Amino acid sequence: MPTLNVRPVRSAATWEAARYIRRRVFIDEQHCPPAEEWDGHDSTSRHLLGWLNDAPIAVARWRAVPHDDLIVAKLERFAVLPTFRGAGHGRTLVRSTEADAHQAGFDAFLLHAQAHLEAFYASMGYTRTHDDEFMEAGIPHVEMLKAPDGTADALPDRSTSP
């Protein structure tokens, strides 16, 4: 099976492809309200598009956010088109997004995982930050963190400039 090739969104055409995948997965399939999907963070996020051969099939974004007195990379909007699920593309997309954020200097990654995907993210080293589930776009979520040694205590303080 071909490998997913993840690249940054860098043009109007690739941005439209990313928007199409998000609309198809989050708005059409999962019934997320459009106002929540297009949440105003797109302009301050780095967007990635996953390509299989010459077709865009997956999308993700990440952005810097504060978390417990630190600045971490929050990974968001992971989506793979339905006909391409179950082939490992989601795992490749997560790893590629982590690598992209790591290249920008981040070693800790935060995400709001849909609760039914907690085991998927746990298999990649993410742990819950607290026991509570919460609702986002009408879907139960859990907050998860991946830090260099698995704890938030190991994170460098990025809140001040060098």
TIKE-460134 format. One line per field, with one value per atom (N, C-alpha, C): x, y, z; residue in three letters; atom name. Coordinates in nm, 2 decimals. Layout:
// residues N
x	c(X / ...)
y	c(Y / ...)
z	c(Z / ...)
kolnu	c(ala / ...)
palum	c(CA / ...)
***
This chain:
// residues 162
x	c(0.08 / 0.00 / 0.09 / 0.05 / 0.13 / 0.13 / 0.24 / 0.25 / 0.19 / 0.13 / 0.08 / 0.19 / 0.19 / 0.29 / 0.23 / 0.28 / 0.22 / 0.30 / 0.24 / 0.31 / 0.23 / 0.29 / 0.22 / 0.13 / 0.02 / -0.07 / 0.00 / 0.02 / 0.10 / 0.03 / -0.09 / -0.15 / -0.30 / -0.37 / -0.51 / -0.57 / -0.52 / -0.57 / -0.56 / -0.44 / -0.43 / -0.51 / -0.53 / -0.61 / -0.76 / -0.80 / -0.94 / -0.95 / -0.85 / -0.85 / -0.86 / -0.79 / -0.79 / -0.93 / -0.99 / -1.12 / -1.23 / -1.21 / -1.30 / -1.30 / -1.18 / -1.17 / -1.23 / -1.20 / -1.26 / -1.41 / -1.46 / -1.61 / -1.67 / -1.61 / -1.67 / -1.67 / -1.56 / -1.55 / -1.62 / -1.59 / -1.64 / -1.79 / -1.82 / -1.95 / -2.05 / -2.02 / -2.11 / -2.13 / -2.01 / -2.02 / -2.05 / -1.98 / -1.99 / -2.09 / -2.14 / -2.24 / -2.20 / -2.07 / -2.02 / -2.07 / -2.11 / -2.16 / -2.05 / -2.08 / -1.98 / -1.91 / -1.98 / -1.92 / -1.81 / -1.83 / -1.73 / -1.61 / -1.64 / -1.53 / -1.44 / -1.50 / -1.43 / -1.41 / -1.33 / -1.33 / -1.24 / -1.19 / -1.11 / -0.96 / -0.92 / -0.78 / -0.70 / -0.77 / -0.71 / -0.59 / -0.61 / -0.51 / -0.39 / -0.39 / -0.27 / -0.22 / -0.27 / -0.23 / -0.15 / -0.07 / 0.00 / -0.08 / -0.12 / -0.20 / -0.12 / -0.16 / -0.09 / -0.19 / -0.15 / -0.24 / -0.17 / -0.24 / -0.19 / -0.23 / -0.13 / -0.16 / -0.13 / -0.22 / -0.20 / -0.19 / -0.07 / -0.04 / -0.06 / -0.16 / -0.18 / -0.31 / -0.37 / -0.49 / -0.48 / -0.54 / -0.54 / -0.65 / -0.61 / -0.71 / -0.71 / -0.62 / -0.62 / -0.57 / -0.60 / -0.57 / -0.54 / -0.46 / -0.44 / -0.39 / -0.40 / -0.34 / -0.28 / -0.18 / -0.13 / -0.10 / -0.10 / -0.08 / -0.02 / 0.05 / 0.11 / 0.00 / -0.01 / -0.11 / -0.04 / -0.09 / -0.05 / -0.11 / -0.03 / -0.08 / 0.00 / -0.06 / 0.01 / 0.14 / 0.13 / 0.24 / 0.35 / 0.32 / 0.41 / 0.34 / 0.42 / 0.37 / 0.39 / 0.29 / 0.30 / 0.24 / 0.26 / 0.19 / 0.06 / -0.05 / -0.18 / -0.21 / -0.22 / -0.25 / -0.40 / -0.45 / -0.60 / -0.64 / -0.77 / -0.84 / -0.78 / -0.75 / -0.71 / -0.83 / -0.82 / -0.93 / -0.87 / -0.92 / -0.89 / -1.03 / -1.03 / -1.16 / -1.20 / -1.33 / -1.38 / -1.33 / -1.32 / -1.28 / -1.13 / -1.05 / -0.91 / -0.87 / -0.97 / -0.95 / -0.91 / -0.85 / -0.81 / -0.69 / -0.61 / -0.49 / -0.36 / -0.38 / -0.26 / -0.24 / -0.32 / -0.30 / -0.31 / -0.40 / -0.42 / -0.30 / -0.24 / -0.11 / 0.00 / 0.01 / 0.11 / 0.09 / -0.04 / -0.07 / -0.04 / -0.06 / -0.03 / 0.12 / 0.20 / 0.34 / 0.40 / 0.35 / 0.40 / 0.37 / 0.25 / 0.22 / 0.31 / 0.34 / 0.43 / 0.57 / 0.61 / 0.75 / 0.75 / 0.64 / 0.64 / 0.65 / 0.57 / 0.58 / 0.71 / 0.77 / 0.90 / 1.01 / 1.00 / 1.09 / 1.08 / 0.96 / 0.94 / 0.99 / 1.04 / 1.09 / 1.01 / 0.90 / 0.82 / 0.85 / 0.85 / 0.87 / 0.75 / 0.65 / 0.53 / 0.41 / 0.32 / 0.20 / 0.08 / -0.02 / -0.15 / -0.25 / -0.35 / -0.47 / -0.60 / -0.71 / -0.84 / -0.89 / -0.88 / -0.91 / -1.06 / -1.12 / -1.26 / -1.24 / -1.33 / -1.32 / -1.31 / -1.37 / -1.37 / -1.23 / -1.15 / -1.01 / -0.90 / -0.94 / -0.84 / -0.73 / -0.77 / -0.68 / -0.58 / -0.63 / -0.55 / -0.44 / -0.47 / -0.37 / -0.28 / -0.33 / -0.25 / -0.15 / -0.18 / -0.08 / 0.04 / 0.02 / 0.13 / 0.19 / 0.17 / 0.24 / 0.16 / 0.04 / -0.04 / -0.11 / -0.11 / -0.18 / -0.28 / -0.39 / -0.49 / -0.43 / -0.47 / -0.42 / -0.51 / -0.63 / -0.72 / -0.83 / -0.91 / -1.01 / -1.14 / -1.16 / -1.29 / -1.30 / -1.42 / -1.45 / -1.52 / -1.52 / -1.59 / -1.64 / -1.73 / -1.80 / -1.74 / -1.71 / -1.67 / -1.75 / -1.82 / -1.90 / -2.00 / -2.05 / -2.15 / -2.09 / -1.95 / -1.89 / -1.80 / -1.81 / -1.73 / -1.58 / -1.50 / -1.35 / -1.28 / -1.15 / -1.06 / -0.93 / -0.87 / -0.75 / -0.63 / -0.54 / -0.42 / -0.30 / -0.19 / -0.06 / 0.05 / 0.14 / 0.26 / 0.38 / 0.46 / 0.58 / 0.70 / 0.82 / 0.94 / 0.95 / 0.92 / 0.93 / 0.79 / 0.69 / 0.55 / 0.49 / 0.55 / 0.49 / 0.51 / 0.42 / 0.42 / 0.54 / 0.59 / 0.71 / 0.83 / 0.85 / 0.97 / 0.97 / 0.86 / 0.85 / 0.93 / 1.01 / 1.08 / 0.99 / 1.03 / 0.94 / 0.97 / 0.87 / 0.88 / 0.80 / 0.77 / 0.69 / 0.77 / 0.91 / 0.99 / 1.08 / 1.12 / 1.22 / 1.36 / 1.44 / 1.58 / 1.66)
y	c(-0.12 / 0.00 / 0.12 / 0.23 / 0.35 / 0.42 / 0.49 / 0.56 / 0.70 / 0.75 / 0.88 / 0.98 / 1.08 / 1.18 / 1.31 / 1.36 / 1.47 / 1.60 / 1.70 / 1.83 / 1.95 / 2.06 / 2.18 / 2.23 / 2.29 / 2.36 / 2.50 / 2.52 / 2.64 / 2.72 / 2.68 / 2.75 / 2.75 / 2.83 / 2.84 / 2.71 / 2.64 / 2.51 / 2.40 / 2.40 / 2.30 / 2.34 / 2.47 / 2.51 / 2.47 / 2.48 / 2.43 / 2.28 / 2.21 / 2.06 / 2.03 / 2.10 / 2.08 / 2.12 / 2.23 / 2.27 / 2.16 / 2.11 / 2.00 / 1.88 / 1.84 / 1.72 / 1.75 / 1.86 / 1.90 / 1.91 / 1.97 / 1.99 / 1.85 / 1.76 / 1.63 / 1.55 / 1.55 / 1.47 / 1.53 / 1.65 / 1.71 / 1.77 / 1.83 / 1.89 / 1.79 / 1.73 / 1.63 / 1.50 / 1.44 / 1.31 / 1.32 / 1.41 / 1.41 / 1.52 / 1.59 / 1.69 / 1.80 / 1.84 / 1.95 / 2.08 / 2.18 / 2.30 / 2.38 / 2.43 / 2.50 / 2.61 / 2.68 / 2.79 / 2.74 / 2.61 / 2.55 / 2.50 / 2.44 / 2.39 / 2.50 / 2.61 / 2.73 / 2.82 / 2.79 / 2.85 / 2.98 / 3.02 / 3.15 / 3.12 / 2.99 / 2.96 / 2.92 / 2.91 / 2.87 / 2.97 / 3.10 / 3.19 / 3.19 / 3.13 / 3.12 / 2.98 / 2.89 / 2.75 / 2.71 / 2.60 / 2.54 / 2.42 / 2.42 / 2.32 / 2.22 / 2.09 / 1.99 / 1.91 / 1.86 / 1.78 / 1.65 / 1.54 / 1.41 / 1.36 / 1.33 / 1.29 / 1.14 / 1.07 / 0.93 / 0.93 / 0.90 / 0.92 / 1.07 / 1.11 / 1.25 / 1.30 / 1.23 / 1.27 / 1.31 / 1.43 / 1.47 / 1.39 / 1.32 / 1.23 / 1.26 / 1.34 / 1.36 / 1.50 / 1.55 / 1.69 / 1.69 / 1.79 / 1.82 / 1.96 / 2.02 / 2.15 / 2.14 / 2.24 / 2.25 / 2.40 / 2.44 / 2.58 / 2.58 / 2.69 / 2.71 / 2.76 / 2.69 / 2.73 / 2.73 / 2.80 / 2.79 / 2.66 / 2.60 / 2.48 / 2.47 / 2.49 / 2.48 / 2.56 / 2.69 / 2.78 / 2.76 / 2.68 / 2.65 / 2.68 / 2.68 / 2.69 / 2.56 / 2.49 / 2.36 / 2.37 / 2.26 / 2.25 / 2.18 / 2.24 / 2.17 / 2.12 / 1.99 / 1.92 / 1.90 / 1.94 / 1.95 / 1.91 / 1.89 / 1.87 / 1.75 / 1.65 / 1.53 / 1.47 / 1.45 / 1.39 / 1.31 / 1.19 / 1.11 / 1.08 / 1.09 / 1.06 / 0.92 / 0.89 / 0.76 / 0.64 / 0.65 / 0.53 / 0.50 / 0.58 / 0.56 / 0.52 / 0.51 / 0.47 / 0.33 / 0.30 / 0.16 / 0.11 / 0.20 / 0.16 / 0.22 / 0.28 / 0.33 / 0.48 / 0.54 / 0.68 / 0.78 / 0.75 / 0.84 / 0.84 / 0.72 / 0.72 / 0.79 / 0.78 / 0.85 / 1.00 / 1.04 / 1.18 / 1.24 / 1.17 / 1.22 / 1.23 / 1.12 / 1.13 / 1.24 / 1.26 / 1.37 / 1.50 / 1.52 / 1.65 / 1.67 / 1.57 / 1.59 / 1.63 / 1.56 / 1.59 / 1.74 / 1.78 / 1.92 / 2.02 / 2.00 / 2.08 / 2.07 / 1.96 / 1.94 / 2.02 / 2.02 / 2.10 / 2.25 / 2.29 / 2.43 / 2.46 / 2.35 / 2.37 / 2.31 / 2.24 / 2.19 / 2.05 / 2.01 / 1.88 / 1.82 / 1.90 / 1.85 / 1.88 / 1.79 / 1.80 / 1.77 / 1.86 / 1.85 / 1.83 / 1.75 / 1.74 / 1.71 / 1.74 / 1.71 / 1.60 / 1.47 / 1.35 / 1.32 / 1.28 / 1.23 / 1.11 / 1.10 / 1.00 / 0.85 / 0.82 / 0.69 / 0.66 / 0.77 / 0.75 / 0.76 / 0.76 / 0.77 / 0.66 / 0.53 / 0.42 / 0.44 / 0.49 / 0.52 / 0.61 / 0.73 / 0.82 / 0.77 / 0.69 / 0.64 / 0.54 / 0.47 / 0.38 / 0.46 / 0.59 / 0.67 / 0.76 / 0.72 / 0.79 / 0.90 / 0.93 / 1.03 / 0.98 / 1.07 / 1.03 / 1.14 / 1.10 / 1.20 / 1.30 / 1.43 / 1.53 / 1.53 / 1.48 / 1.47 / 1.37 / 1.33 / 1.23 / 1.27 / 1.40 / 1.45 / 1.44 / 1.40 / 1.41 / 1.55 / 1.60 / 1.73 / 1.72 / 1.81 / 1.81 / 1.92 / 1.88 / 1.98 / 1.94 / 2.04 / 2.02 / 1.90 / 1.88 / 1.78 / 1.64 / 1.63 / 1.50 / 1.49 / 1.38 / 1.37 / 1.36 / 1.44 / 1.45 / 1.43 / 1.40 / 1.40 / 1.48 / 1.55 / 1.62 / 1.52 / 1.52 / 1.43 / 1.50 / 1.46 / 1.52 / 1.42 / 1.46 / 1.37 / 1.46 / 1.43 / 1.51 / 1.42 / 1.47 / 1.39 / 1.27 / 1.28 / 1.17 / 1.12 / 1.17 / 1.12 / 1.20 / 1.31 / 1.39 / 1.54 / 1.62 / 1.76 / 1.82 / 1.76 / 1.81 / 1.83 / 1.75 / 1.75 / 1.86 / 1.93 / 2.03 / 2.15 / 2.20 / 2.32 / 2.44 / 2.54 / 2.66 / 2.75 / 2.76 / 2.84 / 2.97 / 3.01 / 3.13 / 3.25 / 3.24 / 3.36 / 3.35 / 3.46 / 3.45 / 3.43 / 3.36 / 3.34 / 3.47)
z	c(0.00 / 0.00 / 0.00 / -0.08 / -0.08 / 0.06 / 0.08 / 0.21 / 0.20 / 0.31 / 0.31 / 0.31 / 0.23 / 0.22 / 0.28 / 0.39 / 0.46 / 0.43 / 0.38 / 0.34 / 0.39 / 0.42 / 0.46 / 0.35 / 0.39 / 0.30 / 0.27 / 0.14 / 0.10 / -0.02 / -0.06 / -0.17 / -0.15 / -0.23 / -0.22 / -0.26 / -0.35 / -0.39 / -0.28 / -0.22 / -0.11 / 0.01 / 0.04 / 0.15 / 0.12 / -0.01 / -0.04 / -0.02 / -0.06 / -0.04 / 0.11 / 0.20 / 0.34 / 0.39 / 0.35 / 0.39 / 0.35 / 0.23 / 0.18 / 0.28 / 0.31 / 0.40 / 0.53 / 0.59 / 0.72 / 0.71 / 0.61 / 0.59 / 0.58 / 0.50 / 0.48 / 0.60 / 0.68 / 0.80 / 0.92 / 0.95 / 1.07 / 1.06 / 0.95 / 0.94 / 0.88 / 0.77 / 0.71 / 0.79 / 0.82 / 0.88 / 1.03 / 1.10 / 1.25 / 1.30 / 1.21 / 1.24 / 1.33 / 1.32 / 1.40 / 1.34 / 1.43 / 1.38 / 1.30 / 1.18 / 1.10 / 1.18 / 1.27 / 1.35 / 1.44 / 1.49 / 1.57 / 1.49 / 1.38 / 1.29 / 1.24 / 1.20 / 1.15 / 1.26 / 1.36 / 1.49 / 1.51 / 1.40 / 1.41 / 1.43 / 1.45 / 1.48 / 1.35 / 1.24 / 1.12 / 1.07 / 1.10 / 1.05 / 1.14 / 1.26 / 1.34 / 1.36 / 1.27 / 1.28 / 1.16 / 1.17 / 1.06 / 1.01 / 0.89 / 0.83 / 0.75 / 0.76 / 0.69 / 0.61 / 0.50 / 0.41 / 0.38 / 0.39 / 0.37 / 0.23 / 0.15 / 0.01 / -0.01 / -0.08 / -0.12 / -0.27 / -0.32 / -0.46 / -0.49 / -0.58 / -0.61 / -0.55 / -0.46 / -0.40 / -0.26 / -0.22 / -0.08 / -0.01 / 0.10 / 0.17 / 0.32 / 0.38 / 0.52 / 0.55 / 0.67 / 0.71 / 0.86 / 0.90 / 1.04 / 1.05 / 1.17 / 1.20 / 1.34 / 1.36 / 1.50 / 1.52 / 1.65 / 1.68 / 1.82 / 1.86 / 1.99 / 2.08 / 2.20 / 2.30 / 2.44 / 2.54 / 2.67 / 2.74 / 2.82 / 2.90 / 3.03 / 3.14 / 3.27 / 3.27 / 3.24 / 3.25 / 3.14 / 3.04 / 2.93 / 2.80 / 2.69 / 2.56 / 2.49 / 2.44 / 2.38 / 2.24 / 2.16 / 2.03 / 2.05 / 2.02 / 2.03 / 1.89 / 1.88 / 1.75 / 1.74 / 1.62 / 1.61 / 1.47 / 1.46 / 1.33 / 1.25 / 1.31 / 1.24 / 1.17 / 1.04 / 0.97 / 0.85 / 0.83 / 0.71 / 0.65 / 0.52 / 0.44 / 0.47 / 0.48 / 0.53 / 0.45 / 0.32 / 0.24 / 0.26 / 0.33 / 0.35 / 0.49 / 0.57 / 0.71 / 0.73 / 0.84 / 0.87 / 0.80 / 0.74 / 0.67 / 0.73 / 0.85 / 0.92 / 0.88 / 0.80 / 0.76 / 0.88 / 0.97 / 1.08 / 1.17 / 1.19 / 1.27 / 1.20 / 1.07 / 1.00 / 1.00 / 1.00 / 1.00 / 1.14 / 1.25 / 1.38 / 1.39 / 1.36 / 1.37 / 1.28 / 1.16 / 1.08 / 1.14 / 1.20 / 1.26 / 1.38 / 1.46 / 1.57 / 1.52 / 1.41 / 1.36 / 1.31 / 1.24 / 1.19 / 1.31 / 1.42 / 1.54 / 1.60 / 1.61 / 1.67 / 1.59 / 1.46 / 1.38 / 1.41 / 1.46 / 1.50 / 1.65 / 1.71 / 1.85 / 1.96 / 1.93 / 2.03 / 2.07 / 2.20 / 2.24 / 2.31 / 2.34 / 2.40 / 2.32 / 2.32 / 2.23 / 2.31 / 2.29 / 2.36 / 2.25 / 2.29 / 2.20 / 2.27 / 2.21 / 2.26 / 2.18 / 2.23 / 2.16 / 2.17 / 2.06 / 2.08 / 2.17 / 2.27 / 2.37 / 2.32 / 2.21 / 2.15 / 2.09 / 2.07 / 2.01 / 2.11 / 2.24 / 2.35 / 2.34 / 2.32 / 2.31 / 2.19 / 2.08 / 1.96 / 2.00 / 2.06 / 2.10 / 2.21 / 2.30 / 2.41 / 2.35 / 2.24 / 2.18 / 2.12 / 2.10 / 2.05 / 2.16 / 2.29 / 2.40 / 2.46 / 2.43 / 2.49 / 2.62 / 2.72 / 2.84 / 2.88 / 2.94 / 2.99 / 3.08 / 3.07 / 3.17 / 3.29 / 3.28 / 3.40 / 3.37 / 3.46 / 3.45 / 3.37 / 3.37 / 3.32 / 3.17 / 3.12 / 2.98 / 2.96 / 2.84 / 2.82 / 2.68 / 2.65 / 2.52 / 2.43 / 2.30 / 2.20 / 2.08 / 2.02 / 1.90 / 1.92 / 2.05 / 2.07 / 2.08 / 2.09 / 2.10 / 2.22 / 2.30 / 2.42 / 2.38 / 2.46 / 2.43 / 2.57 / 2.55 / 2.67 / 2.63 / 2.72 / 2.70 / 2.72 / 2.63 / 2.64 / 2.60 / 2.66 / 2.65 / 2.62 / 2.54 / 2.51 / 2.54 / 2.64 / 2.68 / 2.66 / 2.66 / 2.64 / 2.73 / 2.86 / 2.95 / 2.99 / 2.92 / 2.96 / 3.07 / 3.12 / 3.22 / 3.18 / 3.23 / 3.21 / 3.28 / 3.39 / 3.46 / 3.38 / 3.27 / 3.19 / 3.09 / 3.07 / 2.96 / 2.99 / 2.89 / 2.90 / 2.91 / 2.98 / 2.99 / 2.87 / 2.78 / 2.66 / 2.67 / 2.80 / 2.82 / 2.81 / 2.81 / 2.81 / 2.69 / 2.63 / 2.52 / 2.57 / 2.49 / 2.53 / 2.54)
kolnu	c(met / met / met / pro / pro / pro / thr / thr / thr / leu / leu / leu / asn / asn / asn / val / val / val / arg / arg / arg / pro / pro / pro / val / val / val / arg / arg / arg / ser / ser / ser / ala / ala / ala / ala / ala / ala / thr / thr / thr / trp / trp / trp / glu / glu / glu / ala / ala / ala / ala / ala / ala / arg / arg / arg / tyr / tyr / tyr / ile / ile / ile / arg / arg / arg / arg / arg / arg / arg / arg / arg / val / val / val / phe / phe / phe / ile / ile / ile / asp / asp / asp / glu / glu / glu / gln / gln / gln / his / his / his / cys / cys / cys / pro / pro / pro / pro / pro / pro / ala / ala / ala / glu / glu / glu / glu / glu / glu / trp / trp / trp / asp / asp / asp / gly / gly / gly / his / his / his / asp / asp / asp / ser / ser / ser / thr / thr / thr / ser / ser / ser / arg / arg / arg / his / his / his / leu / leu / leu / leu / leu / leu / gly / gly / gly / trp / trp / trp / leu / leu / leu / asn / asn / asn / asp / asp / asp / ala / ala / ala / pro / pro / pro / ile / ile / ile / ala / ala / ala / val / val / val / ala / ala / ala / arg / arg / arg / trp / trp / trp / arg / arg / arg / ala / ala / ala / val / val / val / pro / pro / pro / his / his / his / asp / asp / asp / asp / asp / asp / leu / leu / leu / ile / ile / ile / val / val / val / ala / ala / ala / lys / lys / lys / leu / leu / leu / glu / glu / glu / arg / arg / arg / phe / phe / phe / ala / ala / ala / val / val / val / leu / leu / leu / pro / pro / pro / thr / thr / thr / phe / phe / phe / arg / arg / arg / gly / gly / gly / ala / ala / ala / gly / gly / gly / his / his / his / gly / gly / gly / arg / arg / arg / thr / thr / thr / leu / leu / leu / val / val / val / arg / arg / arg / ser / ser / ser / thr / thr / thr / glu / glu / glu / ala / ala / ala / asp / asp / asp / ala / ala / ala / his / his / his / gln / gln / gln / ala / ala / ala / gly / gly / gly / phe / phe / phe / asp / asp / asp / ala / ala / ala / phe / phe / phe / leu / leu / leu / leu / leu / leu / his / his / his / ala / ala / ala / gln / gln / gln / ala / ala / ala / his / his / his / leu / leu / leu / glu / glu / glu / ala / ala / ala / phe / phe / phe / tyr / tyr / tyr / ala / ala / ala / ser / ser / ser / met / met / met / gly / gly / gly / tyr / tyr / tyr / thr / thr / thr / arg / arg / arg / thr / thr / thr / his / his / his / asp / asp / asp / asp / asp / asp / glu / glu / glu / phe / phe / phe / met / met / met / glu / glu / glu / ala / ala / ala / gly / gly / gly / ile / ile / ile / pro / pro / pro / his / his / his / val / val / val / glu / glu / glu / met / met / met / leu / leu / leu / lys / lys / lys / ala / ala / ala / pro / pro / pro / asp / asp / asp / gly / gly / gly / thr / thr / thr / ala / ala / ala / asp / asp / asp / ala / ala / ala / leu / leu / leu / pro / pro / pro / asp / asp / asp / arg / arg / arg / ser / ser / ser / thr / thr / thr / ser / ser / ser / pro / pro / pro)
palum	c(N / CA / C / N / CA / C / N / CA / C / N / CA / C / N / CA / C / N / CA / C / N / CA / C / N / CA / C / N / CA / C / N / CA / C / N / CA / C / N / CA / C / N / CA / C / N / CA / C / N / CA / C / N / CA / C / N / CA / C / N / CA / C / N / CA / C / N / CA / C / N / CA / C / N / CA / C / N / CA / C / N / CA / C / N / CA / C / N / CA / C / N / CA / C / N / CA / C / N / CA / C / N / CA / C / N / CA / C / N / CA / C / N / CA / C / N / CA / C / N / CA / C / N / CA / C / N / CA / C / N / CA / C / N / CA / C / N / CA / C / N / CA / C / N / CA / C / N / CA / C / N / CA / C / N / CA / C / N / CA / C / N / CA / C / N / CA / C / N / CA / C / N / CA / C / N / CA / C / N / CA / C / N / CA / C / N / CA / C / N / CA / C / N / CA / C / N / CA / C / N / CA / C / N / CA / C / N / CA / C / N / CA / C / N / CA / C / N / CA / C / N / CA / C / N / CA / C / N / CA / C / N / CA / C / N / CA / C / N / CA / C / N / CA / C / N / CA / C / N / CA / C / N / CA / C / N / CA / C / N / CA / C / N / CA / C / N / CA / C / N / CA / C / N / CA / C / N / CA / C / N / CA / C / N / CA / C / N / CA / C / N / CA / C / N / CA / C / N / CA / C / N / CA / C / N / CA / C / N / CA / C / N / CA / C / N / CA / C / N / CA / C / N / CA / C / N / CA / C / N / CA / C / N / CA / C / N / CA / C / N / CA / C / N / CA / C / N / CA / C / N / CA / C / N / CA / C / N / CA / C / N / CA / C / N / CA / C / N / CA / C / N / CA / C / N / CA / C / N / CA / C / N / CA / C / N / CA / C / N / CA / C / N / CA / C / N / CA / C / N / CA / C / N / CA / C / N / CA / C / N / CA / C / N / CA / C / N / CA / C / N / CA / C / N / CA / C / N / CA / C / N / CA / C / N / CA / C / N / CA / C / N / CA / C / N / CA / C / N / CA / C / N / CA / C / N / CA / C / N / CA / C / N / CA / C / N / CA / C / N / CA / C / N / CA / C / N / CA / C / N / CA / C / N / CA / C / N / CA / C / N / CA / C / N / CA / C / N / CA / C / N / CA / C / N / CA / C / N / CA / C / N / CA / C / N / CA / C / N / CA / C / N / CA / C / N / CA / C / N / CA / C / N / CA / C / N / CA / C / N / CA / C / N / CA / C / N / CA / C / N / CA / C / N / CA / C / N / CA / C / N / CA / C / N / CA / C)
***
